[in-house]
Amino acid sequence: MKSVNEEIAMLRYQIQRYQAVKNGAKCQELNAKLRVLTQKQETAI
């Protein structure tokens, strides 16, 4: 199982790639997932 930090890094990379090809809908979806993961990480600390 991937660590939360690895998942966050992967999502940030994917968001950059989708922004580069102007795919706004996918960026919004991934940003929502990123927000959920960062909130989980902050509450776990």
N, C-alpha and C positions, 0 to 999 in steps of 0.2 A: 504494500500500500504506500502511495506517495505521501510525503509529508505535506503539510499545509503550505509551507514556504515554497515547495516545488510547484504545487498547483497554482499558487499565486503568480509565480514567475512565468509559468506556462501561459496562464490567461493573459498576463500583460503582453507577452510576445504575440499571442494570437490577435489581441486587440490592435496592436501596431500593424500587423500584417493586413487585417481587414480594413483598417483606416487607409492604408496605402492603396487599396483597390476600390475605395469609396463604397464599402458595403456597410452602410449605417445601421441597418437592422441587426446584423450579426454583432456589430460592436455594442449595441445597446444590450443585447442578450448576454454577451460576455461580461460587460461592465456590471450587470446585475449579479451575475455569479461571483464576480470579484468582490463586490460590496458585501455579499453574504459571507464569503470566506474571511474577509478582513475583519468583519464584525465577530465572527466565531473566534478568530485568533485573538482579538482584543479582549474578549470576555474570558478566554482560557488563561490569560496572564494573571 
